Amino acid sequence: MIRIRLSRDDLERTTVADTPAFGYELALGGAHLAGRTSVSRLSAWRCEVARTWNPQHSRLFDLYTDIYIPGFFAPVTHPAPEPVDLESPPAVAQLRDLALSRALTPFTRALADGHEGATTILNRMLVSLRATALDPYRRRITSAVATAAAKAQAHGAVAGPGALLNSLHPSVSWDGRHLRLNTIFDGEESLQGRPVILQPSVLTTRITFNPLTDSVTVSYPATGATLARDPELHAPPQALVTLLGTTRAAALITVIRTPALTTGRLAAVLGVSPAAASRHASALREAGLIATIRNGQTVHHHPTRLGHDLAHGSSTEAPGRATQALTSSPQHMAGDDRAPERASRTDHPARGGPVGSD
């Protein structure tokens, strides 16, 4: 069991993230795929990923052991993907710890030695994993994380931070002084001013613990519901129609589905005159939902990030994770899918990447 001492100041700094950490999601999803057991809510997701999985990419699972999860996948999950930097501190620590645990394979040894070919293969595998295991599910994941955060905050608002902490997962408990994580490791983490971030996660099946230099993240399963692919956006959601009106909502969806759409084509799809289509496009542009580019006598309309997020209910990770802070009302301080997992070090249970146990 890992124990984290939380003072009143620590409770005030403790937050619940209400947007996904997609780098974590990808790493935790890989851990689930690397294992031989499954849980019912992820069975459809696992089967869909396996259906399109390239068997040659299975070397990715060399980065995982029973207690290690790689913690350096974030760059490849960004809206504009970046290659993983194996010289970054998280990657260096991960490969070092694999070596210390004598878990290096020929592939991970090549990564640790900085072989360019191995790095290229790793990035190719991560791009493939993102495309099959993450991107088709982003909106569902975003919605589930936001819902889990809202539920946690509701517990905190009604009964205080102790109730919030005790509501997260059976393997997480709060006794009034310590936050206890039921892991196979036994240790005590000293925060020393670092905030605790409670991160709901859809692709995890257990609690994970990741103490970093500037924060300590505790991830927990966000939902018990089955994970399904994001629905195709063929028609405007009712909430969007209520907000924008029928025709204008249809105009936004049309632009999202057909980037670089011309005003004439927009008019034809909507069944309105070109002048009316131009007015709708102008209103959407002034609201920041679309952008217009002129090419000679023709204008082309493109959806903006705001337009995408409004239509989809938010589909990609924000630059910084939004969080909701706990309150530390003294009068409220009270005493699985599967259980926790760690991903970095074995020499000290309170250092490294996410940790846990089955």
Secondary structure, DSSP 8 states (H G I E B T S, - for coil): -EEEE--HHHHHH-EEE-S--HHHHHHHHHHHHHSS---HHHHHHHHHHHHH--GGGGGGGGG--SS------HHHHSSS-----TTSHHHHHHHHHHHHTT---HHHHHHHTT-HHHHHHHHHHHHHHIIIIIGGGHHHHHHHHHHHHHHHHHHHHHH-HHHHHHHS-TTEEE-SSEEEE--SS-EEE--TT--EEEEEESS-SS-EEEE-SS-EEEEEE--SS---------S--HHHHHHH-HHHHHHHHHHHHSTTEEHHHHHHHHTS-HHHHHHHHHHHHHTTSEEEEEETTEEEEEE-HHHHHHHHT--S--SS--EEE----GGG-----S--BB-S-SSSTTSSS-BB--
